[in-house]
Amino acid sequence: MADAVHPPVHFRTHPDRYLHWDLSFDGPVATLTMKVAEDRPMWPGAYELKLNSYDLAVDIELADAVERIRFQHPEVRAVVLTSALDKVFCAGANIRFLGQASHAFKVNFCRYTNETRAGIEDASRHSGIHWIAALNGTASGGGYELALTADEILLIDDGNAAVSLPEVPLLGVLPGTGGLTRITDKRRVRRDVADVFCTKAEGFRARDALRFGFVDAVIPRSRWADAVAERARAAAEARAPRAGGPGVPLPELAFDERDDGWSGRFVDLRIEGRAAHLRIRGPDADPERSAATWALHAFRELDETLVRLRFNHLEVGLVLVRTEGDPAAVLAHEAAMLDGAAADWFWEEVRLFQARVLRRLDNGAKTVYALVEPGNAFAGPLLDIALAADRTYMYLDPDERNAIRLGRGQGGAWPMGNGRSRLAQRFPADPEAPARLLARAGEAIGAEEAEELGLVTMSPDEFDWEDEVRIAVEERLSLSPDALTGMEQNLRFGGPETCETKIFGRLSAWQNWIFQRPNAVGERGALKLFGHPERPVFDFRRT
C-alpha cells in the first residue's frame, strides 16, 4: 500500500463530533484531554490507535480545538494538554498508519501536524494563552513533540514516565513535527545531550528529563492533580484578560462540490489537468463582528481549499490565483480589522488567522502564479497572496483600468515564518523600498508602474497576455515537481532563519528524502518492520 491512492480527506469537524479529544472549560482555564479511540482510525480497519497514538484525523480535531479556543473562548488564558489514559500521555504518530501511507501522504501529514503545533505556539505568543503540557505518563515521538509546543512541560514522577524521541533508533526516520529543532532552538538543550537523547529509544525519565531541560517540573503522583490545577490557575492569573466582546462561534463551512472542484461563498477552485484555477471574491457586505465577515470567512474557505489541494490533489502542480471584486471594499475590511484590534480581541484574531493561512500558502508544495486582470481585487490581504506567489503576471490594460493597491497591512500584518513582511522579503537588496511603497497605500498602481516598482514579475500587454501566460504554465508543468518543490522552498525563505523556518525547511528537504530511503521504508526497513520480530537491515553507506 506504499503507493496507494488514499480516500479524500475531509477537514471539517466540531467538538460535538470529536472522537479523540475532550475539550472542557473552567473559567479562564481550558483542558484539552487526549483520549484517542483505538477503533476509530482514519482508514477503518487498517490499524488500531493504541496508547493514544494518532493519525491525521486526530490532528484535524486538535487543529479545530485550537481555533475554537481562540475565537469562541476569549476568557481562556491557560490551556492544559493532558491524557485520559493512565501512565500514557501519547505514543506519537501511529506506526501502522505511517507504514501504510504513501510517501506524499506522510510528508503532507508531517507538514499539517507541524502547522497545528505552530498554531499553538502562535496562540501563546499573540493571544495571551499559556499552554501547559501535563504529561501524566510517557510521551514518546510525536507525543513529546506535541508537549514541546507548550510554554511549560510538567511530567509525573511515578518511576516509569519518560519523554523520548525514538524515531532514529526505532524507525530510521526523524522526529517529523519539529522535535529536533524545538529541543535545540526552543528549549536550548545542549547538542551533546540532545544527541544522547535522540539515540536512546527509551528516552529520559523524570530525574534526567528535568536535569537536562527536557521538562520544566516533575511532580509526584500523589500531588499530580492538585499541582497541575494550581499551576494552571497561576498561569491564567499571570496573563492579562483580553479586551473586547464575547466569543464568536465558528459555523461549519459549506461548499458546492463539483467534479472539477468546489465553490464557497468567496472561494472557487476549478481543476484543469495539472493546474488549479483559484478565484477569490472580495467582500459583498460591510465588516461585521461575526464569523460571516469577509475577512474571516473568505480566509477560512481559502484555508480549507489549500489543505484539500495538498492532500487530495497531488497531481496538481500549479495554482493560478485570480481575484475579483471591489478593492476599496477589501481595504475597508482591512482597516476595520487593523483599527479594531486594539479594542477588541476578535479583530486581532482575524488578523492572526489570515497570517496563518498565508503561511500555509508559503509552505505548500505547489507553484503559485498570481494573475492580475481587470476587475481584480488584489489589495490589502489579497495583495499579500500575490506577494506570496512564485510569480505575478499583471495585464497591461490599454485603458488603464487594471491596478493593484497596497494596504497598511503590507507593513507586517501578516508576517512570514521568518517574521518578515512579504513586502520586505521581496526587496532583499533595497531595505528602504517597503517604506517608500507603503507611503502609497490605497493608491491605484497600474501594470507598467507595478512592474517598474518590482511589485509584479511581468506586465504583458493585450497582444502578448494569453501567449505569455500559456507558455509560462506549459513550461512550469513540464519541469520535475521534486526539483520545483526544493527550488521554491529555498527561494521563498531567503533571509533570516527562525525556529519555524528551520522546522519547515528541514521537513521539506530531509524528511522528504529520508522517507524514501530503503533503510526506513524498504521491505526490510525500520518503519516497515516495526513491531515485527525481525530486525531491520540497513545499508550502512552514508550519502
TORKEVO-295766 format. One record per residue (C-alpha): residue number from 1; x, y, z; residue in one letter. Coordinates in nm, 3 decimals, decimal comma, always signed. Last residue first. Example, Ala and Ser with C-alpha at 12.3 -4.5 7.8 and 13.67 -1.06 7.14 Angstrom:
<atoms>
[2 [+1,367 -0,106 +0,714] S]
[1 [+1,230 -0,450 +0,780] A]
</atoms>
This chain:
<atoms>
[543 [+2,541 +0,952 +0,138] T]
[542 [+2,649 +0,722 +0,419] R]
[541 [+2,688 +0,353 +0,333] R]
[540 [+2,542 +0,137 +0,609] F]
[539 [+2,260 -0,013 +0,401] D]
[538 [+2,042 -0,119 +0,689] F]
[537 [+1,853 -0,442 +0,759] V]
[536 [+1,571 -0,402 +1,007] P]
[535 [+1,537 -0,659 +1,283] R]
[534 [+1,276 -0,931 +1,252] E]
[533 [+1,037 -0,993 +1,542] P]
[532 [+0,784 -0,748 +1,393] H]
[531 [+0,661 -0,437 +1,576] G]
[530 [+0,846 -0,201 +1,344] F]
[529 [+0,941 -0,391 +1,029] L]
[528 [+0,819 -0,137 +0,771] K]
[527 [+0,950 +0,167 +0,956] L]
[526 [+1,289 +0,005 +1,015] A]
[525 [+1,342 -0,104 +0,655] G]
[524 [+1,339 -0,466 +0,538] R]
[523 [+1,085 -0,411 +0,256] E]
[522 [+1,222 -0,060 +0,215] G]
[521 [+1,062 +0,226 +0,408] V]
[520 [+1,328 +0,344 +0,653] A]
[519 [+1,663 +0,199 +0,544] N]
[518 [+1,518 +0,182 +0,191] P]
[517 [+1,519 +0,565 +0,169] R]
[516 [+1,201 +0,741 +0,061] Q]
[515 [+1,101 +0,886 +0,400] F]
[514 [+1,460 +1,004 +0,442] I]
[513 [+1,436 +1,237 +0,142] W]
[512 [+1,111 +1,411 +0,237] N]
[511 [+1,227 +1,423 +0,598] Q]
[510 [+1,548 +1,592 +0,494] W]
[509 [+1,423 +1,853 +0,250] A]
[508 [+1,067 +1,969 +0,310] S]
[507 [+1,078 +1,889 +0,681] L]
[506 [+1,414 +2,059 +0,717] R]
[505 [+1,277 +2,377 +0,565] G]
[504 [+0,957 +2,353 +0,768] F]
[503 [+1,134 +2,322 +1,101] I]
[502 [+1,410 +2,568 +1,016] K]
[501 [+1,156 +2,826 +0,902] T]
[500 [+0,970 +2,792 +1,233] E]
[499 [+1,277 +2,813 +1,458] C]
[498 [+1,380 +3,125 +1,272] T]
[497 [+1,609 +3,190 +0,978] E]
[496 [+1,694 +3,530 +0,833] P]
[495 [+1,696 +3,596 +0,458] G]
[494 [+1,559 +3,373 +0,184] G]
[493 [+1,252 +3,167 +0,258] F]
[492 [+1,056 +3,161 -0,066] R]
[491 [+1,359 +3,086 -0,283] L]
[490 [+1,464 +2,772 -0,098] N]
[489 [+1,109 +2,639 -0,071] Q]
[488 [+1,053 +2,707 -0,439] E]
[487 [+1,366 +2,526 -0,554] M]
[486 [+1,302 +2,216 -0,343] G]
[485 [+0,941 +2,191 -0,458] T]
[484 [+1,044 +2,258 -0,818] L]
[483 [+1,305 +1,981 -0,817] A]
[482 [+1,051 +1,729 -0,697] D]
[481 [+0,785 +1,854 -0,941] P]
[480 [+1,025 +1,797 -1,232] S]
[479 [+0,952 +2,054 -1,504] L]
[478 [+0,693 +2,033 -1,784] S]
[477 [+0,417 +2,192 -1,575] L]
[476 [+0,620 +2,509 -1,541] R]
[475 [+0,682 +2,538 -1,915] E]
[474 [+0,316 +2,490 -2,002] E]
[473 [+0,201 +2,749 -1,747] V]
[472 [+0,456 +3,012 -1,851] A]
[471 [+0,379 +2,947 -2,219] I]
[470 [+0,005 +2,994 -2,162] R]
[469 [+0,056 +3,309 -1,953] V]
[468 [+0,282 +3,472 -2,212] E]
[467 [+0,063 +3,362 -2,503] D]
[466 [-0,258 +3,498 -2,349] E]
[465 [-0,103 +3,830 -2,244] W]
[464 [+0,104 +3,910 -2,554] D]
[463 [-0,130 +4,126 -2,762] F]
[462 [-0,315 +4,284 -2,469] E]
[461 [+0,008 +4,383 -2,299] D]
[460 [+0,231 +4,167 -2,082] P]
[459 [+0,312 +4,301 -1,733] S]
[458 [+0,580 +4,081 -1,578] M]
[457 [+0,704 +3,990 -1,230] T]
[456 [+0,485 +4,216 -1,019] V]
[455 [+0,559 +4,453 -0,729] L]
[454 [+0,908 +4,541 -0,854] G]
[453 [+0,839 +4,915 -0,880] L]
[452 [+0,888 +4,909 -1,259] E]
[451 [+0,648 +4,613 -1,285] E]
[450 [+0,384 +4,794 -1,080] A]
[449 [+0,439 +5,105 -1,293] E]
[448 [+0,355 +4,919 -1,613] E]
[447 [+0,061 +4,740 -1,455] A]
[446 [-0,114 +5,032 -1,289] G]
[445 [-0,091 +5,133 -0,925] I]
[444 [-0,414 +5,251 -0,761] A]
[443 [-0,337 +5,427 -0,433] E]
[442 [-0,458 +5,278 -0,105] G]
[441 [-0,110 +5,263 +0,046] A]
[440 [+0,130 +5,495 -0,141] R]
[439 [+0,353 +5,568 +0,159] A]
[438 [+0,371 +5,190 +0,194] L]
[437 [+0,577 +5,180 -0,125] L]
[436 [+0,851 +5,409 +0,001] R]
[435 [+0,860 +5,230 +0,337] A]
[434 [+0,884 +4,889 +0,168] P]
[433 [+1,165 +5,002 -0,066] A]
[432 [+1,409 +5,120 +0,203] E]
[431 [+1,555 +4,771 +0,256] P]
[430 [+1,662 +4,754 -0,111] D]
[429 [+1,872 +4,445 -0,182] A]
[428 [+1,636 +4,197 -0,012] P]
[427 [+1,330 +4,355 -0,179] F]
[426 [+1,051 +4,097 -0,189] R]
[425 [+1,104 +3,984 +0,171] Q]
[424 [+1,018 +4,337 +0,284] A]
[423 [+0,685 +4,322 +0,101] L]
[422 [+0,627 +3,968 +0,224] R]
[421 [+0,654 +4,101 +0,579] S]
[420 [+0,931 +3,949 +0,790] R]
[419 [+0,899 +3,721 +1,093] G]
[418 [+1,080 +3,428 +0,935] N]
[417 [+0,757 +3,229 +0,919] G]
[416 [+0,603 +3,507 +0,715] M]
[415 [+0,437 +3,803 +0,879] P]
[414 [+0,075 +3,900 +0,803] W]
[413 [+0,019 +4,248 +0,949] A]
[412 [+0,375 +4,348 +0,858] G]
[411 [+0,375 +4,675 +0,661] G]
[410 [+0,165 +4,516 +0,388] Q]
[409 [-0,122 +4,559 +0,633] G]
[408 [-0,147 +4,928 +0,554] R]
[407 [-0,277 +4,835 +0,212] G]
[406 [-0,114 +4,828 -0,130] L]
[405 [-0,345 +4,861 -0,427] R]
[404 [-0,331 +4,683 -0,762] I]
[403 [-0,448 +4,820 -1,095] A]
[402 [-0,616 +4,729 -1,423] N]
[401 [-0,839 +5,002 -1,566] R]
[400 [-0,555 +5,168 -1,757] E]
[399 [-0,749 +5,170 -2,087] D]
[398 [-0,458 +4,997 -2,264] P]
[397 [-0,460 +4,735 -1,985] D]
[396 [-0,120 +4,583 -1,915] L]
[395 [-0,227 +4,250 -1,763] Y]
[394 [-0,030 +4,165 -1,450] M]
[393 [+0,163 +3,838 -1,412] Y]
[392 [+0,285 +3,753 -1,062] T]
[391 [+0,542 +3,480 -0,997] R]
[390 [+0,624 +3,249 -0,708] D]
[389 [+0,321 +3,384 -0,527] A]
[388 [+0,347 +3,520 -0,172] A]
[387 [+0,336 +3,881 -0,298] L]
[386 [+0,021 +3,793 -0,495] A]
[385 [-0,133 +3,645 -0,179] I]
[384 [-0,024 +3,958 +0,008] D]
[383 [-0,232 +4,155 -0,243] L]
[382 [-0,538 +3,971 -0,112] L]
[381 [-0,462 +4,097 +0,241] P]
[380 [-0,453 +4,461 +0,126] G]
[379 [-0,547 +4,489 -0,241] A]
[378 [-0,562 +4,244 -0,532] F]
[377 [-0,935 +4,280 -0,604] A]
[376 [-0,926 +4,224 -0,980] N]
[375 [-1,173 +4,374 -1,227] G]
[374 [-0,911 +4,389 -1,500] P]
[373 [-0,657 +4,105 -1,462] E]
[372 [-0,383 +4,023 -1,212] V]
[371 [-0,282 +3,658 -1,249] L]
[370 [-0,097 +3,525 -0,942] A]
[369 [+0,117 +3,217 -1,005] Y]
[368 [+0,163 +2,962 -0,727] V]
[367 [+0,379 +2,650 -0,767] T]
[366 [+0,277 +2,368 -0,537] K]
[365 [+0,446 +2,217 -0,232] A]
[364 [+0,268 +2,448 +0,013] G]
[363 [+0,457 +2,613 +0,298] N]
[362 [+0,405 +2,971 +0,176] D]
[361 [+0,031 +2,905 +0,134] L]
[360 [+0,019 +2,772 +0,491] R]
[359 [+0,195 +3,094 +0,592] R]
[358 [-0,086 +3,288 +0,423] L]
[357 [-0,341 +3,090 +0,624] V]
[356 [-0,155 +3,162 +0,947] R]
[355 [-0,142 +3,536 +0,873] A]
[354 [-0,514 +3,544 +0,797] Q]
[353 [-0,575 +3,378 +1,133] F]
[352 [-0,362 +3,637 +1,312] L]
[351 [-0,557 +3,920 +1,151] R]
[350 [-0,889 +3,760 +1,244] V]
[349 [-0,761 +3,707 +1,599] E]
[348 [-0,676 +4,077 +1,623] E]
[347 [-1,026 +4,164 +1,507] W]
[346 [-1,180 +3,943 +1,775] F]
[345 [-0,956 +4,075 +2,058] W]
[344 [-1,143 +4,403 +2,053] D]
[343 [-1,009 +4,748 +2,142] A]
[342 [-0,660 +4,732 +1,993] A]
[341 [-0,766 +4,511 +1,701] A]
[340 [-1,043 +4,739 +1,574] G]
[339 [-0,824 +4,964 +1,362] D]
[338 [-0,644 +4,674 +1,192] L]
[337 [-0,958 +4,470 +1,127] M]
[336 [-1,181 +4,759 +1,023] A]
[335 [-0,900 +4,893 +0,802] A]
[334 [-0,853 +4,556 +0,628] E]
[333 [-1,228 +4,531 +0,571] H]
[332 [-1,226 +4,879 +0,415] A]
[331 [-0,922 +4,781 +0,206] L]
[330 [-1,113 +4,485 +0,061] V]
[329 [-1,413 +4,712 -0,007] A]
[328 [-1,189 +4,957 -0,193] A]
[327 [-1,057 +4,666 -0,399] P]
[326 [-1,410 +4,598 -0,530] D]
[325 [-1,443 +4,249 -0,665] G]
[324 [-1,241 +3,978 -0,836] E]
[323 [-0,931 +3,778 -0,754] T]
[322 [-0,720 +3,535 -0,956] R]
[321 [-0,478 +3,268 -0,840] V]
[320 [-0,330 +3,008 -1,076] L]
[319 [-0,221 +2,704 -0,875] V]
[318 [+0,039 +2,478 -1,034] L]
[317 [+0,139 +2,118 -0,962] G]
[316 [-0,198 +1,947 -0,931] V]
[315 [-0,137 +1,573 -0,941] E]
[314 [-0,132 +1,555 -0,562] L]
[313 [-0,497 +1,653 -0,543] H]
[312 [-0,644 +1,518 -0,218] N]
[311 [-0,381 +1,606 +0,041] F]
[310 [-0,243 +1,946 -0,063] R]
[309 [-0,544 +2,064 -0,260] L]
[308 [-0,769 +1,987 +0,034] R]
[307 [-0,528 +2,168 +0,266] V]
[306 [-0,528 +2,480 +0,048] L]
[305 [-0,903 +2,484 -0,005] T]
[304 [-0,966 +2,452 +0,367] E]
[303 [-0,752 +2,759 +0,432] D]
[302 [-0,908 +2,957 +0,147] L]
[301 [-1,255 +2,894 +0,287] E]
[300 [-1,141 +3,008 +0,631] R]
[299 [-0,978 +3,309 +0,463] F]
[298 [-1,305 +3,410 +0,297] A]
[297 [-1,499 +3,371 +0,623] H]
[296 [-1,257 +3,572 +0,836] L]
[295 [-1,200 +3,894 +0,639] A]
[294 [-1,542 +3,857 +0,475] W]
[293 [-1,743 +3,876 +0,796] T]
[292 [-1,956 +3,567 +0,846] A]
[291 [-1,765 +3,460 +1,158] A]
[290 [-1,908 +3,766 +1,329] S]
[289 [-1,818 +4,123 +1,423] R]
[288 [-1,920 +4,289 +1,098] E]
[287 [-1,738 +4,444 +0,802] P]
[286 [-1,965 +4,576 +0,525] D]
[285 [-2,108 +4,338 +0,269] A]
[284 [-2,013 +4,157 -0,056] D]
[283 [-1,641 +4,144 +0,017] P]
[282 [-1,388 +4,033 -0,248] G]
[281 [-1,402 +3,712 -0,446] R]
[280 [-1,118 +3,464 -0,456] I]
[279 [-1,061 +3,257 -0,771] R]
[278 [-0,832 +2,953 -0,770] L]
[277 [-0,767 +2,782 -1,103] H]
[276 [-0,586 +2,453 -1,047] A]
[275 [-0,336 +2,315 -1,296] A]
[274 [-0,242 +1,952 -1,354] R]
[273 [-0,542 +1,882 -1,576] G]
[272 [-0,798 +2,155 -1,520] E]
[271 [-0,904 +2,183 -1,159] I]
[270 [-1,152 +2,455 -1,057] R]
[269 [-1,147 +2,618 -0,714] L]
[268 [-1,388 +2,893 -0,610] D]
[267 [-1,356 +3,098 -0,292] V]
[266 [-1,593 +3,366 -0,161] F]
[265 [-1,920 +3,192 -0,072] R]
[264 [-1,778 +2,851 -0,141] G]
[263 [-1,719 +2,667 -0,466] S]
[262 [-1,573 +2,325 -0,543] W]
[261 [-1,359 +2,138 -0,792] G]
[260 [-1,374 +1,956 -1,126] D]
[259 [-1,643 +1,700 -1,043] D]
[258 [-1,833 +1,964 -0,849] R]
[257 [-1,894 +2,027 -0,478] E]
[256 [-2,085 +2,331 -0,355] D]
[255 [-1,906 +2,423 -0,035] F]
[254 [-2,037 +2,494 +0,315] A]
[253 [-1,820 +2,594 +0,610] L]
[252 [-1,915 +2,480 +0,958] E]
[251 [-2,005 +2,759 +1,195] P]
[250 [-1,732 +2,924 +1,405] L]
[249 [-1,892 +3,079 +1,713] P]
[248 [-1,763 +3,423 +1,819] V]
[247 [-1,669 +3,473 +2,183] G]
[246 [-1,789 +3,777 +2,372] P]
[245 [-1,670 +4,136 +2,332] G]
[244 [-1,340 +4,313 +2,367] G]
[243 [-1,032 +4,337 +2,581] A]
[242 [-0,840 +4,020 +2,664] R]
[241 [-0,765 +3,937 +3,026] P]
[240 [-0,396 +3,977 +3,123] A]
[239 [-0,190 +3,662 +3,177] R]
[238 [-0,050 +3,593 +3,524] A]
[237 [-0,389 +3,483 +3,657] E]
[236 [-0,412 +3,213 +3,390] A]
[235 [-0,066 +3,082 +3,475] A]
[234 [-0,149 +3,069 +3,845] A]
[233 [-0,472 +2,880 +3,778] R]
[232 [-0,293 +2,631 +3,551] A]
[231 [-0,015 +2,575 +3,805] R]
[230 [-0,263 +2,510 +4,085] E]
[229 [-0,461 +2,265 +3,871] A]
[228 [-0,144 +2,079 +3,773] V]
[227 [-0,030 +2,063 +4,135] A]
[226 [-0,367 +1,939 +4,262] D]
[225 [-0,390 +1,660 +4,004] A]
[224 [-0,030 +1,542 +4,048] W]
[223 [+0,026 +1,558 +4,421] R]
[222 [+0,027 +1,184 +4,498] S]
[221 [+0,174 +1,107 +4,154] R]
[220 [+0,486 +1,301 +4,241] P]
[219 [+0,555 +1,608 +4,023] I]
[218 [+0,842 +1,671 +3,784] V]
[217 [+0,894 +2,025 +3,655] A]
[216 [+1,018 +2,210 +3,347] D]
[215 [+1,075 +1,920 +3,108] V]
[214 [+1,354 +1,838 +2,859] F]
[213 [+1,589 +2,070 +3,046] G]
[212 [+1,883 +1,840 +3,119] F]
[211 [+1,815 +1,785 +3,490] R]
[210 [+1,437 +1,768 +3,445] L]
[209 [+1,445 +1,487 +3,187] A]
[208 [+1,728 +1,324 +3,382] D]
[207 [+1,523 +1,295 +3,702] R]
[206 [+1,188 +1,223 +3,538] A]
[205 [+1,278 +0,950 +3,294] R]
[204 [+1,483 +1,009 +2,981] F]
[203 [+1,439 +0,847 +2,640] G]
[202 [+1,359 +0,478 +2,592] E]
[201 [+1,495 +0,478 +2,237] A]
[200 [+1,822 +0,646 +2,330] K]
[199 [+1,951 +0,791 +2,001] T]
[198 [+1,765 +1,122 +2,030] C]
[197 [+1,853 +1,168 +2,399] F]
[196 [+2,224 +1,106 +2,355] V]
[195 [+2,247 +1,355 +2,068] D]
[194 [+2,035 +1,607 +2,262] A]
[193 [+2,285 +1,584 +2,547] V]
[192 [+2,569 +1,653 +2,302] D]
[191 [+2,384 +1,950 +2,149] R]
[190 [+2,291 +2,112 +2,479] R]
[189 [+1,918 +2,171 +2,521] V]
[188 [+1,804 +2,520 +2,427] R]
[187 [+1,433 +2,455 +2,490] R]
[186 [+1,329 +2,644 +2,178] K]
[185 [+1,627 +2,616 +1,942] D]
[184 [+1,776 +2,281 +2,049] T]
[183 [+1,473 +2,085 +2,174] I]
[182 [+1,246 +2,259 +1,924] R]
[181 [+1,461 +2,185 +1,621] T]
[180 [+1,490 +1,811 +1,685] L]
[179 [+1,121 +1,772 +1,762] G]
[178 [+0,983 +1,972 +1,472] G]
[177 [+0,697 +1,754 +1,360] T]
[176 [+0,892 +1,487 +1,176] G]
[175 [+1,110 +1,345 +1,451] P]
[174 [+1,348 +1,185 +1,203] L]
[173 [+1,344 +0,847 +1,027] V]
[172 [+1,512 +0,507 +1,076] G]
[171 [+1,218 +0,378 +1,276] L]
[170 [+1,346 +0,260 +1,615] L]
[169 [+1,685 +0,423 +1,667] P]
[168 [+1,614 +0,748 +1,477] V]
[167 [+1,245 +0,786 +1,564] E]
[166 [+1,284 +0,736 +1,940] P]
[165 [+1,220 +1,095 +2,055] L]
[164 [+1,162 +1,038 +2,426] S]
[163 [+0,993 +1,156 +2,744] V]
[162 [+0,954 +0,926 +3,040] A]
[161 [+0,703 +0,801 +3,296] A]
[160 [+0,816 +0,492 +3,486] N]
[159 [+0,919 +0,584 +3,841] G]
[158 [+0,596 +0,770 +3,911] D]
[157 [+0,719 +1,126 +3,867] D]
[156 [+0,453 +1,292 +3,650] I]
[155 [+0,598 +1,531 +3,397] L]
[154 [+0,510 +1,901 +3,364] L]
[153 [+0,604 +2,080 +3,041] I]
[152 [+0,593 +2,455 +3,002] E]
[151 [+0,507 +2,701 +2,727] D]
[150 [+0,366 +2,419 +2,516] A]
[149 [+0,487 +2,325 +2,166] T]
[148 [+0,731 +2,073 +2,313] L]
[147 [+0,440 +1,870 +2,450] A]
[146 [+0,323 +1,797 +2,096] L]
[145 [+0,676 +1,683 +2,010] E]
[144 [+0,666 +1,458 +2,317] Y]
[143 [+0,359 +1,286 +2,177] G]
[142 [+0,509 +1,289 +1,829] G]
[141 [+0,786 +1,064 +1,950] G]
[140 [+0,723 +0,949 +2,304] S]
[139 [+0,530 +1,093 +2,597] A]
[138 [+0,512 +0,858 +2,895] T]
[137 [+0,253 +0,931 +3,162] G]
[136 [+0,054 +1,210 +3,322] N]
[135 [+0,231 +1,459 +3,096] L]
[134 [+0,066 +1,792 +3,175] A]
[133 [+0,164 +2,006 +2,875] A]
[132 [+0,082 +2,359 +2,985] I]
[131 [-0,011 +2,628 +2,732] W]
[130 [-0,038 +2,995 +2,834] H]
[129 [-0,286 +3,188 +2,618] I]
[128 [-0,223 +3,560 +2,565] G]
[127 [-0,331 +3,560 +2,201] S]
[126 [-0,003 +3,657 +2,031] H]
[125 [+0,283 +3,438 +2,157] R]
[124 [+0,077 +3,168 +2,323] S]
[123 [-0,170 +3,136 +2,039] A]
[122 [+0,119 +3,136 +1,788] D]
[121 [+0,281 +2,849 +1,978] E]
[120 [-0,041 +2,651 +1,947] I]
[119 [-0,064 +2,741 +1,578] G]
[118 [+0,294 +2,619 +1,526] A]
[117 [+0,170 +2,283 +1,657] R]
[116 [-0,110 +2,280 +1,401] T]
[115 [+0,128 +2,379 +1,122] E]
[114 [+0,358 +2,098 +1,230] N]
[113 [+0,079 +1,842 +1,205] T]
[112 [-0,007 +1,969 +0,858] Y]
[111 [+0,356 +1,937 +0,743] R]
[110 [+0,402 +1,593 +0,897] C]
[109 [+0,081 +1,472 +0,732] F]
[108 [+0,191 +1,620 +0,400] N]
[107 [+0,518 +1,424 +0,423] V]
[106 [+0,343 +1,100 +0,514] K]
[105 [+0,076 +1,148 +0,246] F]
[104 [+0,337 +1,205 -0,022] A]
[103 [+0,522 +0,886 +0,071] H]
[102 [+0,204 +0,681 +0,067] S]
[101 [+0,055 +0,578 +0,399] A]
[100 [+0,058 +0,215 +0,511] Q]
[99 [+0,371 +0,236 +0,726] G]
[98 [+0,270 +0,574 +0,864] L]
[97 [-0,068 +0,442 +0,981] F]
[96 [+0,093 +0,127 +1,120] R]
[95 [+0,340 +0,348 +1,308] I]
[94 [+0,073 +0,564 +1,473] N]
[93 [+0,219 +0,909 +1,533] A]
[92 [+0,322 +0,959 +1,893] G]
[91 [+0,282 +0,731 +2,196] A]
[90 [+0,082 +0,993 +2,386] C]
[89 [+0,032 +1,071 +2,754] F]
[88 [+0,048 +0,721 +2,895] V]
[87 [+0,057 +0,613 +3,263] K]
[86 [-0,324 +0,615 +3,294] D]
[85 [-0,503 +0,725 +2,980] L]
[84 [-0,722 +1,037 +2,972] A]
[83 [-0,430 +1,248 +2,858] S]
[82 [-0,319 +1,608 +2,910] T]
[81 [-0,290 +1,948 +2,744] L]
[80 [-0,382 +2,221 +2,995] V]
[79 [-0,480 +2,554 +2,842] V]
[78 [-0,438 +2,891 +3,012] A]
[77 [-0,581 +3,237 +2,940] R]
[76 [-0,933 +3,139 +2,835] V]
[75 [-1,185 +3,426 +2,853] E]
[74 [-1,165 +3,476 +2,476] P]
[73 [-1,348 +3,144 +2,432] H]
[72 [-1,507 +3,115 +2,087] Q]
[71 [-1,232 +3,251 +1,864] F]
[70 [-0,907 +3,132 +2,024] R]
[69 [-1,042 +2,818 +2,188] I]
[68 [-1,222 +2,732 +1,865] R]
[67 [-0,901 +2,758 +1,662] E]
[66 [-0,710 +2,525 +1,897] V]
[65 [-0,997 +2,276 +1,901] A]
[64 [-1,015 +2,259 +1,521] D]
[63 [-0,641 +2,193 +1,494] A]
[62 [-0,673 +1,917 +1,754] L]
[61 [-0,963 +1,758 +1,566] E]
[60 [-0,763 +1,758 +1,243] I]
[59 [-0,472 +1,609 +1,440] D]
[58 [-0,670 +1,305 +1,546] V]
[57 [-0,789 +1,251 +1,188] A]
[56 [-0,429 +1,275 +1,065] L]
[55 [-0,318 +0,978 +1,273] D]
[54 [-0,252 +0,944 +1,643] Y]
[53 [-0,110 +0,718 +1,909] S]
[52 [-0,303 +0,749 +2,233] N]
[51 [-0,168 +0,414 +2,353] L]
[50 [-0,326 +0,220 +2,066] K]
[49 [-0,471 +0,375 +1,752] L]
[48 [-0,560 +0,048 +1,580] E]
[47 [-0,482 -0,022 +1,215] Y]
[46 [-0,641 -0,059 +0,869] A]
[45 [-0,994 -0,145 +0,980] G]
[44 [-1,131 +0,199 +0,908] P]
[43 [-0,883 +0,441 +0,745] W]
[42 [-0,877 +0,746 +0,970] M]
[41 [-0,871 +0,531 +1,278] P]
[40 [-1,173 +0,475 +1,503] R]
[39 [-1,105 +0,150 +1,695] D]
[38 [-0,840 +0,288 +1,929] E]
[37 [-1,042 +0,597 +2,022] A]
[36 [-0,782 +0,857 +2,119] V]
[35 [-0,846 +1,013 +2,457] K]
[34 [-0,634 +1,330 +2,455] M]
[33 [-0,768 +1,585 +2,703] T]
[32 [-0,775 +1,956 +2,623] L]
[31 [-0,842 +2,144 +2,945] T]
[30 [-0,937 +2,511 +2,936] A]
[29 [-0,862 +2,753 +3,219] V]
[28 [-1,001 +3,109 +3,236] P]
[27 [-1,335 +2,993 +3,379] G]
[26 [-1,338 +2,615 +3,390] D]
[25 [-1,364 +2,488 +3,033] F]
[24 [-1,368 +2,146 +2,871] S]
[23 [-1,243 +1,997 +2,544] L]
[22 [-1,233 +1,618 +2,517] D]
[21 [-1,031 +1,474 +2,230] W]
[20 [-1,029 +1,162 +2,009] H]
[19 [-1,376 +1,112 +1,865] L]
[18 [-1,479 +1,476 +1,832] Y]
[17 [-1,827 +1,514 +1,682] R]
[16 [-1,981 +1,761 +1,928] D]
[15 [-1,645 +1,941 +1,934] P]
[14 [-1,689 +2,014 +1,560] H]
[13 [-1,531 +1,882 +1,240] T]
[12 [-1,437 +1,988 +0,889] R]
[11 [-1,115 +1,869 +0,727] F]
[10 [-1,225 +1,589 +0,497] H]
[9 [-0,951 +1,375 +0,343] V]
[8 [-1,017 +1,203 +0,013] P]
[7 [-0,955 +0,828 +0,010] P]
[6 [-0,591 +0,731 -0,033] H]
[5 [-0,418 +0,641 -0,359] V]
[4 [-0,175 +0,371 -0,256] A]
[3 [+0,196 +0,385 -0,331] D]
[2 [+0,306 +0,228 -0,003] A]
[1 [+0,000 +0,000 +0,000] M]
</atoms>
